[in-house]
Amino acid sequence: MIEVESLRKTYGDFPAVVGSSFDVDRGEIFGIVGPNGAGKTTTLKMVAGLVEPTAGSATVAGFDASDPEMRRSLGFLPEESPLYEDMTARSYLDFFADLYDVPEDEATERIEGTLDRLELDHRDRRLGDVSKGMKRKVAIARSLVNDPDVLIYDEPASGLDPLTTNYVLEFVRELRDAGKTVLFSAHNLYHVESVCDRVAIMNRGEIVARGTVPEIREEYGTTEYRVFASVPLDGTEPEGDRHVVEVDDMDAVEAVRDRATAAGGEVVDIRTREPSLEEIFLDLAADADPDPRGES
Amino acid sequence: MSGPRDRLRAATRDAREGLRSVARIARWETSRSAGVVDRQTAILGLVALLMAGAVGGAAMATGGVALDRDVYRIGVAADSPYSEVVEESPALAARPPDLDRLGRDVDVVVQQERFYVADSQKARAALSTFRDAVRRHNLGRMREEGNQSAAFPVVVTLRYADRVPSGAVTAGSGSGTGTGAESGTDTDTGSTDATDGDGTGSGTDGGGADTASVGTGGESTGDGPLGVPGVGGVGGLLGGGGTSGSPADISPPFPFGALVLAFVFFIPMNFVIQPYGSTILNERINRRGELLLVAPVSPSAIVAGKTLPYLGLLVGITTLVALAIGGGPVSVAAVVPIATLYLAATFVGGMFARSFKELTFVTVSISVFLTSYAFVPAIFTNVTPIALISPLTLVVHDLQGTGVTAAQYVFSTGPFYVGSAVLFLLGVGVYREEDMFTQRPVPLKFLDALNSRITGLKSVAVLSALAIPFVFIAELLAIAVLFVLPVEVSIPLLLVAVATVEEVAKSVHLYAGFRGPFAGRRGWQTALTLGALSGLGFFLGEKLTAIVQLVGLPNLTLGRAAFSSAGVAATPAVGLLLLFAPLVLHATTTSIASLGATRDRTWYLAALVPAIGVHTAYNLAVVSFLG
């Protein structure tokens, strides 16, 4: 549904994005994570056709990203919620429905339905007078007013309270379940890990890892094994009536088993601890080559 | 494979879609803007408008704007033939011919064909006005005569004499139309100006006005012309037909009333551009306009949709104002391009300004500049073709009941229309995410706007050509400003000004390009190629300034000086000779500037100096050749 090939964007002498490539399948939530300034937003904007790439290409729903027709199949949610604050939620959504050529009856039904689903009250209050969370909901509703096949959400939960954040993330899952394709960016790795089917980790303008979370863990992370023995061994820590040691691989687990047996005991439990995406990301960021964009 | 028909169909569909998008955005912009104004404010505004209209209408009903009504008091008996003169002139008010009241309630007293003038500046001005009124009265009576040959036995043809610098005077080769017997007084000759032939039959109307009396009136019979009181000094320069060195030396027929009424058109413009500029800048604040950019609507449609309501409002108000002050379609057609340029300049200002404070500065500057540019030349509506650089002159003509030609309309409004289009084009070029939401300084944004239109070598030539309307406006403004100076000063200054304006216009986009699309090609070959292309584009666009021929601008010394280097000359033969010489000039001087532009700003500015110098030398040579 989305194909990105060697996208590059340079602002003057500064390369914001250095050769990003990835695909997003239909009905998938694809997350792009990275620290501030990694190039996530620039990448999303190039895919949305908002920013012209310096090099490379992006296609969305079969259209080139620069094709205005592509925008009819796209719903875009920027990081901020820039609304026209002198308009009400209804009039704002009506305007965009009109802009996207949605028939009036269909637009009304869709708008009311979406606002009901988002539990948005005060629909006739000026947007300048509503809370940030409500503004975000209106912005999400606006991204759906044309019933797009593809949604590009730039940090949709940014600045929201935990309750609203969970609400938004759940809503994104529902969109995926309804057959939408979602390209999603965040710097909160928990959000990404809990929602996304596949993930790309971006740092300093380039993608440093991509795949499902387990794939990324397997390739870039280290599974830790917590081995519980019945007898104290060198390197173990007491934990209740057992003694635990952490090792990195199965060979080390076998070695602990042998030592326990030799000490007249046994291994009573083995638990694995998978690395979090955050830990993988931090490792990758720390190990990254010098900034290819030339920054220190 | 799509054929022409398919392409046409697709183009038609795209155009229709574009228009629908424009209409949608215009509708939304109208409802948003209307929603900003609450009911109370709208009612107050309407009341103010109605009151202004009532006052204006009352003024029109009672004879229009006449701030000089009944200014001067002339003591004249009711049965005196001069009383009719006083009645005919709105500036004169009749009073009893009481010499005891001279200097207090009365400025001039007419008694038995003698004119008594108080010792004051106002009284002398009153006498001068009274004199003009008598002349007009006499002229009117002469024109009523059945036997015109008897009424005007001497007919004199007016011919403009070339002005000679350094104070030398030519023999009076010009003279006004004769009005027959002049029984005015010639006491002393006062100041003699051989070029003044004022056509009333006397070289000058000399005669100092003393405190008691001035000269004697002529014999006035019941049906003969009235004696015209003499005034001293500059009297000979009054009236029709006198040539002069500059406006400072004459009292031109000043279309005061019409000009004041024409100025009314500007009032709503200065108000409308404020909310328009705000709505443009509002899209850039907090990235509000980002969602419009990602919608299936082009930046051109967005800009057109946002502009249309304000343009419609201005056209509507202009039409109402025209109806109110007695103007017609010509007035409306003349003001609309001014309105579009107001909006276009405000749009660009809104795209470049970084804050509402900057925007306020921009809109005020636009108001001041465009109002001055439109208003000042119109003062000389009845004097010189220079006035036609302002569309307001067309309005004055319309209000005065004198027609305008198609050529005059095109000359006056062309730069405004084309300039508006170019400004909108420039602004739309930066109506994109990369430029709308940055805080780059205005000069850099201007360069970005130029860069957005540089798509290749051909675009360099096109941009040069598109600068022509602004060059035209700048040069015409320079003419209008320098017109008041003596010729020996104004012409050299004008030549330098013209050269500077043109060299900057031809090279600034090259400077921008070397910081944008051509950043990787800063060699001298590229510089010379781009310089030549830019010169070529400018040369081709410059030929359009031949339109000045149609309105007689080259007949003026300054007009000839300004436009001769464009190959516009008083005679076709010389014009042909000069037709291609400018191409060599432009290519050469632009290449010089382009070489400097490849490096940095300092080098660019330094390179402009010799470019301007060469251009000025060329202009000087051409002007000298043309004489």
Interface residues (C-beta under 8 A of the other chain):
Chain A: Y11 K45 A48 G49 L50 V51 E52 P68 E69 R71 R72 L74 F76 P78 E80 P82 L83 Y84 D86 M87 F95 F96 D98 L99 Y100 D101 R142
Chain B: S21 R24 I25 W28 R32 G35 V36 N286 R287 R288 G289 E290 L291 L292 L293 V294 A295 P296 V297 S298 R432 E433 E434
